[in-house]
Amino acid sequence: MDKAELESFLKVLPPVDFCCVYGSALHPNNHEKSTMVDYILGVSDPEQWHSQNLKMNKRHYASWLAHLGGARMITQIADEIGVGVHFNPFVSWNDKMFKYGIVRMHDLVQDILNWERFYLSGRLQKPVHILVDNLDLENVNSSNLRAAISAALLLLPPKFTEEDLYAKICSLSYMGDLRMLFAEDKNKVKKIVQGQFDLFQSRYKSFLEEYEAKELLRLTSYGSRQTNISQNRIVAYP
């Protein structure tokens, strides 16, 4: 799906302050119409937003929430039981399937800066396609990316490949996730990195160049996917 197609779905929803697309929809070779397109939507007041969306798209919600709970209960469940995000999955529109999660902008920023829940911050460490960014969250997220690459380097041996680095960054948000032991594909991280390698590379290239200039890392390239990395473990990362 191109940007225009991705943005078109937002026209049927109330306005948002932030929107990004993530997951398999970003895979360069993914042309399956059955694939669900995943969105994260940041809004200033989730209860007010859900109230509007229930009037516009009640069918997007579980029937018991829409008829018995309402906007207040939807928001309370997300805040008190969940991780601050309410998801509406399996939304059919224009012959495609969508899933979208709504989060309070304040909570999103706090998770990005402080890893409070390490849910959306972990999601934003991986490639995403930003469609709406009224508060320049992409710039705020740079601190999250720096923290992710620094954490990954501390967990890696003295010598590794660029693909190893992105796999370690990708795995951060899955550490301690029981699904990775039982339900999820054991090769999920590897498939994500290999399928979106160029997107990971564009996301973290500037940090690698910065660390190389500071002599924290040494990069030896043998092609776009054959960069070997060695690190100076004596110097602490920023």
C-alpha positions as CSV (number, residue, x, y, z in Angstrom):
1,M,0.0,0.0,0.0
2,D,1.3,3.5,-0.8
3,K,1.0,6.5,1.4
4,A,-2.2,7.7,-0.1
5,E,-3.9,4.4,0.5
6,L,-2.7,4.3,4.1
7,E,-3.9,7.8,4.7
8,S,-7.3,7.2,3.2
9,F,-8.4,5.0,6.1
10,L,-7.8,8.0,8.5
11,K,-10.6,9.9,6.7
12,V,-13.2,7.6,8.3
13,L,-11.9,8.2,11.8
14,P,-11.9,11.3,14.1
15,P,-8.8,13.5,13.8
16,V,-5.6,12.3,15.5
17,D,-2.4,14.0,16.6
18,F,-0.1,11.2,15.7
19,C,-0.4,8.1,13.4
20,C,2.1,5.5,12.3
21,V,1.7,2.3,10.4
22,Y,3.8,-0.8,11.5
23,G,4.2,-4.5,11.0
24,S,4.0,-6.6,7.8
25,A,2.4,-3.8,5.8
26,L,5.9,-2.2,5.7
27,H,7.5,-5.3,4.2
28,P,8.7,-4.3,0.7
29,N,7.6,-7.6,-0.9
30,N,4.3,-7.9,0.9
31,H,1.5,-7.7,-1.6
32,E,-1.1,-9.9,0.1
33,K,-4.5,-8.3,0.3
34,S,-5.4,-10.4,3.3
35,T,-2.6,-8.9,5.5
36,M,-3.9,-6.7,8.3
37,V,-2.7,-3.1,8.3
38,D,-1.7,-2.0,11.8
39,Y,-1.9,1.6,13.0
40,I,-1.0,3.4,16.3
41,L,-3.1,6.5,16.8
42,G,-2.1,9.2,19.4
43,V,-4.9,11.5,20.6
44,S,-5.0,14.1,23.4
45,D,-8.1,12.8,25.0
46,P,-8.9,9.1,24.4
47,E,-12.3,9.2,26.1
48,Q,-13.5,12.1,23.9
49,W,-12.0,10.5,20.8
50,H,-13.8,7.2,21.5
51,S,-17.0,9.0,22.1
52,Q,-16.8,10.5,18.6
53,N,-15.6,7.3,17.0
54,L,-18.5,5.3,18.6
55,K,-20.9,7.7,16.8
56,M,-19.0,7.3,13.5
57,N,-17.8,3.7,13.6
58,K,-19.6,1.7,16.4
59,R,-19.1,-1.5,14.4
60,H,-15.3,-1.2,14.9
61,Y,-15.7,-2.0,18.6
62,A,-16.6,-5.2,20.4
63,S,-20.4,-5.2,20.7
64,W,-20.5,-5.4,24.5
65,L,-18.1,-2.4,24.8
66,A,-20.0,-0.4,22.2
67,H,-23.5,-1.0,23.8
68,L,-22.7,-1.5,27.5
69,G,-19.4,0.2,28.2
70,G,-19.1,3.3,26.2
71,A,-16.1,5.6,25.8
72,R,-15.4,5.9,29.5
73,M,-15.2,2.2,30.1
74,I,-13.1,1.7,26.9
75,T,-10.6,4.2,28.2
76,Q,-10.6,2.9,31.8
77,I,-9.9,-0.7,30.6
78,A,-7.0,0.5,28.5
79,D,-5.5,2.6,31.3
80,E,-6.1,0.2,34.3
81,I,-5.9,-3.3,32.8
82,G,-4.0,-2.8,29.6
83,V,-0.9,-0.8,28.6
84,G,-2.8,2.4,27.9
85,V,-3.7,1.4,24.4
86,H,-7.2,0.2,23.2
87,F,-7.1,-1.8,19.9
88,N,-9.9,-2.3,17.4
89,P,-8.8,-5.3,15.3
90,F,-10.3,-6.9,12.2
91,V,-11.8,-3.7,10.9
92,S,-12.9,-4.3,7.3
93,W,-12.9,-1.2,5.0
94,N,-12.4,-0.8,1.3
95,D,-11.7,-4.5,0.8
96,K,-8.8,-4.5,3.3
97,M,-8.4,-5.4,7.0
98,F,-7.2,-2.9,9.6
99,K,-6.3,-2.9,13.3
100,Y,-5.8,0.4,15.1
101,G,-4.7,1.2,18.6
102,I,-5.6,4.5,20.4
103,V,-3.2,5.9,23.0
104,R,-3.1,9.2,25.0
105,M,-0.4,11.4,23.6
106,H,1.0,12.1,27.1
107,D,1.4,8.4,27.8
108,L,3.0,7.8,24.4
109,V,5.6,10.5,25.0
110,Q,6.3,9.2,28.5
111,D,6.8,5.7,27.2
112,I,9.2,6.9,24.5
113,L,11.3,9.0,26.8
114,N,11.3,6.8,30.0
115,W,10.3,3.3,28.8
116,E,7.6,3.3,31.4
117,R,5.7,0.4,29.9
118,F,8.1,-0.4,27.1
119,Y,5.2,-1.3,24.8
120,L,4.9,1.5,22.3
121,S,8.5,2.6,22.8
122,G,9.5,-0.9,21.8
123,R,7.2,-0.7,18.8
124,L,8.8,2.6,17.7
125,Q,12.3,1.2,17.9
126,K,11.4,-0.9,14.9
127,P,10.5,0.5,11.4
128,V,7.3,2.5,11.2
129,H,5.7,4.7,8.6
130,I,4.6,8.0,10.1
131,L,1.5,9.5,8.5
132,V,0.5,12.2,11.1
133,D,2.9,13.9,13.4
134,N,1.5,17.2,14.7
135,L,3.8,17.3,17.8
136,D,7.0,16.3,16.1
137,L,7.1,12.9,17.8
138,E,9.6,11.6,15.3
139,N,12.2,14.0,16.7
140,V,11.3,13.0,20.3
141,N,11.7,9.3,19.3
142,S,15.3,9.8,18.5
143,S,16.2,9.5,22.2
144,N,14.3,6.2,22.2
145,L,16.3,5.0,19.2
146,R,19.6,6.0,20.8
147,A,18.7,4.2,24.0
148,A,17.8,1.1,22.0
149,I,21.0,0.9,20.1
150,S,23.0,1.6,23.2
151,A,21.2,-1.2,25.1
152,A,21.7,-3.6,22.2
153,L,25.4,-2.9,22.0
154,L,25.8,-3.6,25.7
155,L,24.2,-7.0,25.1
156,L,26.3,-7.9,22.0
157,P,29.8,-9.4,21.9
158,P,32.9,-7.4,20.8
159,K,32.3,-8.4,17.2
160,F,29.0,-8.9,15.3
161,T,27.2,-8.0,12.1
162,E,24.9,-5.2,11.3
163,E,22.1,-7.7,11.0
164,D,23.0,-9.0,14.5
165,L,22.6,-5.5,15.8
166,Y,19.1,-4.9,14.4
167,A,18.0,-8.4,15.6
168,K,19.2,-7.5,19.1
169,I,17.3,-4.1,19.0
170,C,14.2,-5.9,17.6
171,S,14.4,-8.5,20.4
172,L,14.5,-5.9,23.2
173,S,10.7,-5.5,23.3
174,Y,10.2,-9.3,23.3
175,M,12.4,-10.1,26.3
176,G,10.2,-11.6,29.0
177,D,7.3,-12.0,26.6
178,L,5.9,-15.5,27.3
179,R,4.4,-15.6,23.8
180,M,7.9,-16.0,22.4
181,L,8.2,-19.3,24.4
182,F,5.0,-20.8,23.4
183,A,2.8,-19.1,20.8
184,E,5.1,-16.9,18.6
185,D,7.3,-18.1,15.7
186,K,10.7,-18.7,17.2
187,N,12.3,-17.1,14.1
188,K,10.0,-14.0,14.3
189,V,12.8,-11.5,15.1
190,K,15.0,-12.8,12.3
191,K,12.2,-12.6,9.8
192,I,11.3,-9.1,10.8
193,V,14.9,-7.9,10.4
194,Q,15.6,-9.7,7.1
195,G,12.2,-8.5,5.7
196,Q,12.8,-4.8,6.7
197,F,16.6,-4.6,6.7
198,D,16.8,-1.5,4.6
199,L,14.3,0.2,6.9
200,F,16.3,-0.7,10.0
201,Q,19.4,0.5,8.3
202,S,17.9,3.9,7.4
203,R,16.6,4.2,11.0
204,Y,19.9,3.6,12.8
205,K,22.6,4.5,10.2
206,S,23.2,8.0,11.7
207,F,23.9,6.6,15.1
208,L,26.3,4.0,13.8
209,E,28.2,6.8,11.9
210,E,28.2,8.9,15.1
211,Y,29.6,6.1,17.2
212,E,32.2,5.3,14.5
213,A,33.3,9.0,14.5
214,K,33.7,8.8,18.3
215,E,35.8,5.6,17.9
216,L,33.2,3.6,19.9
217,L,32.6,1.3,16.9
218,R,34.6,0.2,13.9
219,L,32.5,-0.6,10.7
220,T,33.8,-2.8,7.9
221,S,31.5,-2.9,4.9
222,Y,31.3,-5.7,2.4
223,G,28.0,-4.7,0.7
224,S,24.7,-3.3,1.9
225,R,24.0,-6.2,4.2
226,Q,27.6,-7.3,5.0
227,T,28.8,-4.8,7.5
228,N,30.9,-6.2,10.3
229,I,31.0,-4.2,13.5
230,S,33.5,-4.3,16.4
231,Q,33.1,-2.2,19.5
232,N,35.3,-0.6,22.1
233,R,33.9,-2.0,25.4
234,I,36.0,0.3,27.5
235,V,34.2,3.5,26.6
236,A,30.6,3.9,27.8
237,Y,27.9,4.6,25.2
238,P,26.1,8.0,25.3
